Amino acid sequence: MKDIIIIGSGPGGYETAIRGAQLGAKVTLIEKAELGGTCLNRGCIPTKVYFRNAEIIENIKHSSDFGINVESYSLDEEKMKKRKNEIVDKLVSGIDYLLKAHKIEFIQGTARLVGNNTVEVVTNTDIISIEGKNIIIATGSSPSSIPVEGADLPGIYTSKELLDFEKIPESLAIIGAGVIGSEFANIFQSFGSKVHLFLRSKYILKHEDIDVSKRLASYFKKRNIKIHNEIKYKKIVKENNKFTIYFEKKNKEKSVTVEKLLISAGRKPNIENIGLDTLGIEYTRKGISVNKQFKTNIDNIFAIGDVNGIKMLAHAAAHQGIEVVERIMGHEVVINQDLVPNSTFVFPEVSSVGKTEEEVKSENLDYNTNKFMFAANGKALALGEGDGFIKVIEADNKIVGVHILGPHASDLIHEAAIIINSNMGVKDVARTIHAHPTLSETFVEAVLGLHNEAIHQMPKRK
Ligand code: FAD
């Protein structure tokens, strides 16, 4: 009997398998499609490869600001896709190597729970049964659609198909302005598409602090991304290989016709045909129900990552799984699952950790905020990336939220994560010398400004 059977080899499944093996568990990992799951094959990594293409294009477009004149450039779509596929393949084979090095049994096949300790796997050649003391479900999620006439028309893209685009579309409509929709909007706008971004709500990236969402919208507009917010969808029609989106805004009927349409309106957990009903495992349409320890209503069966719907991010999936195996193997668990950084790779990047101002307000906390602009940071100006700010929120003398809109936000956020996780306050940051000239100085100034002590910021009126 195995110690741990894991169904699904996304970041949740494979990282959990490796951690389990490190702690001495006998682990079997089962995958029905590609090793590495959504994140590696059609999510985090391919989008970031294309985001890098977009960054290079933006640098070329702005090169004359640096006194460098680039006469012209062109895009080689095949080479761009080839590079993306090579990076994915390299990472997938790296995981394959690590699984072997950790002596993890990997089975390619479709798994289904048939007993509290038994998983049945249909492979290309066989149906096999595996017994395990513990089972971890990490089957991930798939794109979901919207209840609008025409939303199921053939040729409408999900993120998966857009990543394998045949040619860069002249015009692209994106329904949904969450992380995935916003990232694709920026990537394809840089690639040369005319991008229309549709959202029912008022703000793009509505999970972020409103200050960030508002300012980001102004940058999207500057980049000629057309935002259609607060709309009601009427229908989608396909004619002459083009899509027309009919919608209502401020009681006016409107329509936009585009060459390609991406629906990125959220993701649904992969809970079908995995034996949940056979075993009586509880779930809702948001995902498998779990307690704080990611345990289902059956004592030795856990659900981690996108399939439990708690936080659909790769690092959340991995850390939920790591916590589960550490507990199974008798270790003390100290991961703070409530503190998960968010990052969105747009221009400029967005990253946040901890509470938003709206949250501290609704919790009636006595709080204080400060914002420091990248335009006052020497390194940001040298990079030609002075847009954006860092906003810090303090409550009860502790830093409780940090929201970054600016260059390298996704790297800068981790200092803030450690500070919040360690219950630190303004003095702790003030006592730590940060190198000059660095983007990190923006964070220090944003924090010092909470107490009116930032060196490069005008004093706030008392
Ligand atoms: P998945 O990665 O979805 O893996 C689940 C695996 O289970 C799949 O390989 C599936 O084939 C397998 N499986 C399902 N059913 C069975 C079965 N019955 N038997 C065997 N195997 C099965 N997150 C970030 O943190 N950062 C990003 O930048 C980011 N960018 C993204 C961009 C896009 C376009 C998308 C779509 C997602 C992005 N995400 C990002 C989200 C991230 O990909 C997911 O949160 C993450 O992959 C979840 O990991 P997981 O292990 O729970 O599931």
Boltz pocket constraint, residues with backbone or C-beta under 6 A from the ligand:
constraints:
  - pocket:
      binder: B
      contacts: [[A, 7], [A, 8], [A, 9], [A, 10], [A, 11], [A, 12], [A, 13], [A, 30], [A, 31], [A, 32], [A, 33], [A, 34], [A, 35], [A, 36], [A, 37], [A, 38], [A, 39], [A, 40], [A, 42], [A, 43], [A, 44], [A, 45], [A, 47], [A, 109], [A, 110], [A, 111], [A, 112], [A, 138], [A, 139], [A, 140], [A, 141], [A, 159], [A, 180], [A, 270], [A, 272], [A, 273], [A, 274], [A, 304], [A, 305], [A, 306], [A, 307], [A, 311], [A, 312], [A, 313], [A, 314], [A, 315], [A, 316], [A, 317], [A, 343]]
      max_distance: 6.0
